[in-house]
Amino acid sequence: MKTIIKDFEFKTIIGCLEFEREHKQIITLDIEYQSDDIIDYRLVMQEIELIYKNGKFEFVEESIKVTFEKLKLKFPNLISVKIRVIKPQALKNCKVGAMDEIVY
């Protein structure tokens, strides 16, 4: 069975443009994960917020890879994780982001 967190929204520093490095922007994150054991989704959400608070990433793709690594360290029973990160305000006429999946 997979656990799903959808439309998890918070503000963070993410992006390579100068204004993106100075001001937090909203991102929306979807995650699906599978584990050998039940992992409380609230703990996963707290860990993700901490990763993004401390990361101040230049690229969405980089943020996903680091999140994979840190989630596995925090929750060693993870089997697989799929993450989609969207920056809804990056451009005026569309939403942009990235998605990746890992099987440990």
Secondary structure, DSSP 8 states (H G I E B T S, - for coil): -EEEEEEEEEEE-B-SSHHHHHS-EEEEEEEEEEESS---HHHHHHHHHHHHHHH-BS-HHHHHHHHHHHHHHH-TTEEEEEEEEEETTSSSS--EEEEEEEE-
